[in-house]
Amino acid sequence: MYPYGINRRKPRPAAVALGDLLVVTGLVGVGTLHHGGTDPLRFVMVAFPFVLGWFAVAPVAGAYGVYPSIRNELFATVGAWTVSALIGLGIRSTSLFPGSSPPSFGFVMVALGGATVVLWRFVVLHALVRVVRLTR
């Protein structure tokens, strides 16, 4: 259907997943430190819902798939992050996890998290593919 991009060099899913894990936990870590949190257990309790949401949604939503164009891959990644962030916010708003999920926090996680994942996936990762042998 779209033969022009099928033969693009695609990074190995394991390398992408490791980077995704580092980006999501790094985003939560920076936010936690910015708001005065230094307790490692609290960091884990804040990060866990978003990591769980990402790794539950991303494979099903096709964030690790092969796409005919970068535009299609971008839409899949942004959609997967939006749904996974909403799932993470829902999990975080339960009594099992500390803190709460006010609307402003939700907006920050969806918007800033989406921008961070896109930056990782489409700038850093694509640059690494050209330099390092991360392709399959």
N, C-alpha and C positions, 0 to 999 in steps of 0.2 A: 504494500500500500504506500509506504513512504521509504523507498529504497535508498534515498540519498544519505541517510544518517545511520543506517543499521550497522555499518562496519566501523563506527566510532570506537576508539579505544575506551574500554569501560574498566573502572577500577575493580579490584577484587571485593566482593561483598564483605569479607571479614575485615578488610582495612577500612572500608566505609563505616561499618558498624562500630568499630573501635573509635574512629573519629567522632561518630555521632554520640557515643557514650561520653567521650571527653568534652564535647561541645555542650551537651545538655547539663552534665554535672558542673562544668565550668561556669555556665550561665547562672545556675542556682548558687554556686559557691560565691561568685562575685556579688550577687544580690544579697546573700546571707551576710557576707562581710560588710557590704555597704550599709546594711541595717543593724550593724553592731553585733551580729552573731559570731561567736567563736567556739561554740560547743560542737564538736565533731558529730555527736549523736543527733543533734538537731539538724545539722547539714544533711545527714543521711535520711532523716525523716522528711525533710523538705524535698530532697532530690528524688527519693524513691517513687513517688506517684508519677512524676514526669518521665522518668526513665521507663517505668512500667508502661505508661501510656504510649510512649514512642515505640517501644519494641513490641507492643501488642498491635499497634495500628500500622506502623510503617511497612512491614512485610506484606500485610494484607492489602494495603492501599497501593502497593507497587513502588514504594520508594527505593527498593533495591532491584528494580527491574531494568530491562534494557529498553530504551525509547528511541524512536526514529529521529527525534530532534531534542535539542536542549530545552526548547520551550515546553514540550510535553513533559519532560523530566522535571522542570521547574514547577509546573502546575501540580504534578503528583506530589512533589516534596512539600510544597506550601500547603496543599490540602491535607496531607498526612500530618504535618506539624499542627495545623489548626485543630484537627480532631483529637490528636493525642494530647495537646495542651488542655483542651476542654475536659478530656477524661482525667488528666492529672489534677486539674483544678477541682473536679468533682470528687476525686478520691481524697484530695487534701482538705476538702471542706467537711469531711467526716470527723467524728470524735476520735478516730484512731491516730490522727496525725496532728502535730502542734500547729498553732497559728490558725488562720482562717483564709478565706478566699474572697476578699472584697472585690468589687468590680474593677477597681483600678489595678489590682494585682493581676486579675485576669487579662486585662488589656495589655499590660506590660509583658506577661508571659506569651500571649499570642503574637503580639507585634514584634517585640524585641527578640523573643525566642525564634520566631519565623525568620527575622532578618539575620540572626546569628547562624541558624541552620543553612539558610541560603548562601550566606557568605562562605561558610565552610564548604558546602557542597559544590558551589559553582565558581568560586574563586580559588580558594586554597587547594581543594582536592583536584580540580582540573589542572592547576599549575603543577601539582605533584605528579600527576599522571605523565606529564611531559618530561619531568626530570628523573623520577624514580620509577622503577619497574613495578607499579602497583596493579598493572592490568592482568587480566586472565589470559 
